[in-house]
Amino acid sequence: MRKLKVPDNLTSLAYKSIKQHILEGSLNEESRLTEESLARQLGISKSPIREALNRLEAEGLIRIQPRRGAYLRRFTVQDIDELYDVREALETHAVRTARVTAQLISQLKKSVKAMRSLLRANDRSGYIEEDIGFHAAIAAATGNGHLIALLENVQNRIWLFRRDTYDLSSSTAPDFHQAIVDALEAGKPAEAQRAMREHIQSVRQRLVAFLNEGQEQTGTDALRVVAGIS
């Protein structure tokens, strides 16, 4: 991370810088963030760092352990299932209430095209950012600032574990997005809403099944070790 040069509103600047560092994907669940190291990297005092970390914890991106530092949030299968439940409610409402303009349709079409290109290039971070941008554009078209902020927070949390499950839905998302765009362009919000719901439910089902399978495998491996089976 680069040192901050602007002295005004240091807490906000520290928050944005640390959050970007987290979302860039360079940290894992074992990475430790301390007030001392962050203050040194950003070139500011520990006070705004502490406030920034508290804000990130309130948003559900990190967990702070007293006298030990901050770590990325650990999500259970239930957490993920519930996050996608909230996301489905927000996104289906957004696509139904979005103000559809020629500019929005053009933006969404370009996004779908970019996603297909990024998928072929196996540019994972670029692909996920474009995916998030597609959904953010629809949310922005509602003009509902509270909905936009809520969806951004949900997307940020999902990003933390989505980096490691890219292959589960990357190949199908562009087709779902295209179906949403086609429905919006045709003036059929109910169809767009249905396509959005199917899209999110598909990702949710694959992700939860994958994580449940991983937990079962971990349990089986542990039993094999206890039993002395190699």
N, C-alpha and C positions, 0 to 999 in steps of 0.2 A: 504494500500500500504506500502511496505517496504522502509526504507530509502535507498537512493542511496549511495554506498560506493566509486564508481569510480569517481574521480574528472574530468577526461577528457571529453570534449564535453558534458557539462551538458545540453545544450539545447536539443540535440538529445536524451540523456538519459531521460530527463524529458518528452519529447514528447512521447517516447515509453511507459514509465510508465503510463502516464495519458491516453494514447490511450488504453492500455490494460485494465485499470480500467473501461473505458467507455464500451469497448466491452465485458467485463465480465458480463454486464447486471445488475449491482448493483445500477445503477442510473435510474431515470425516468426524464420526461420532466420538473419536478418541482425542481429537485435537483440542487443546486447552487454550482458552483466551483469558488473559489476565489484564487487570487494569494497568499494571506496570509495563507489560510488553506493548500493549496497544497505545498507551500514552507515549512511549518511546518511539514507536513507529510513526505515529501521527504528529509528534512534536508538540503535544499539548499536555495540560495537567490531567491528573486522574479524575478530578471531579466531573467534568463533562463526559468522560468515558464511562464512569459509574452510572450516570443518568441515562446514557445511550444504551448501555447493557440492560438496565432495568426496563427500558421501553421495548427492547427486542425480546426480553423474556415475557413481557405482557402480551406481545403479539404472537407468542408461541413458537418463536424460531430458535431460542436457546433456553438452557436451564442453568441457573446459577447455583453453584455449590459454595456455601460460606467457607472462606479461607482457602478455597481450592481454585476457584476461577469459574469460567463459563464454558459450556459445551453445547454442541448442537443438540436440539431436541430429539429424543428417541420416540418414535411413533409405534404404537401397538397396531395390530391388525384392526382392532375395534376403532382406534383413532382414525385410521385411514378410511375405513368404511363410513364413519360418521362425517369425515371431511368431504367425501364424495357425495354423501347425502345432501349436505349443505350446498355444495357446488352445483348439484343438479337443480336444486330449488332456485338458486340465484341465476344460473345460466338460462334455464327455460323461461324464467320471467323476463330476463334481459332480451332474449331473442324475440319474445312476443311483444314487448313494449318499445323496442328500438325504433328510432325514426329512420326509416329506410330512404336513403338518397342515392343518386347516381354516383356521388363521390364515395359513399360507404361501399356500394357494390363493387366499384372499381378497386378500392383498397382491399377488400376481402378476396377478390379474384387474384390480385397480385400476390397476396399472402399464400393462397393455395398453390400458385405456381412456384413461389419461392420455397415452400415446404417440400414440394416434389423434387426440386433441384437439390435442396439440402439433404434430403433423404438419400438420393443417388450418390451424393458426395460423402455420405456417412458423417456429416457435420452435426454431431449430437447436440452440442450446446446451442449452435445456431438454429437448429431445427426446433428445439424446445422453446427458445426465445420467440421464434416466429409463431409457433403454436399459441403461446401465451398472448402474443400480440393480436392474433386473430380474435380470440375471445375478449380481449380488452377493448378492441375496436367496437365490438357489438355492445359491450357494457357502456362504453362512452357515448354511444348513439342514443342511449336511454335518457341522458342528461341527468340521471339520478346519482348525485355525488356519494350518497351513503352506500348505494349498491356497488358503485365502482370501487370504493375503499374496502368494502367487505370482501368482494371477489378478489381483489389484489392480495389481501391478507391470506385468503384460502389458497390462492395460487402459489404464494411464496412458501407456505408450509408444504404443499404438495411437491414443490420443486426439490425440497431437501431429500426426499426418497425417490423421486422420479428419475433423478440422474442415474440411478443404479438399475432402473427397470425400463430403460429406453426401448428395448426390443419388443416389449409386450404389446405396444399399441402404435408404434411409429408407422407401420406399413398401412394401417387402416385409417388413420386420422385424416389424411388429405381427402379421401373419398367421402368421409362424413362431412368434412368442411365444405366440399363441393356441393353436397346435397343441401346443406344449410343455405349456401349462397343462392343456389338455383331456386329454392323455395322463396327466399326473400325477394329475389328479383322478379319472380312471378306473382308477387303480392299474395302469398299464401303463408301467413304467419303461423297457422296451426301446423302446417307441414314442417316449417322450419323448427318449430318447438318440438315436434316429434323426432325430427332428425337429431336435434341437440340432445334430447333425452336418451335416445338410443346410443349416441356417441359416448356420452358420459357413463352410462350404465355398462357399456361394453368394456371400457377401460377399467372401471371399478371391479367388474366381475373377474377380469383377467388378473388384475393386481391382487385382489384378495385371495383368489385361488392359488396364485403363485406364492404368496407369503404363507398361507396355510400349509402348502406343500413343503415349503422350506422349514417350517416349524416341526412338521411331522418327521422330516428327514433328520433334523437335528436331534430330535428325541430318539429316533431309531439308532442313529450313530452313537448316542450316549449309552443306550442300552447295550449296543454291541461292544463298546469299550468295557462296560461293567461286567459283561458276560465273558470277556476275553476273546471276542471274535474279531478277527482282522479282515 
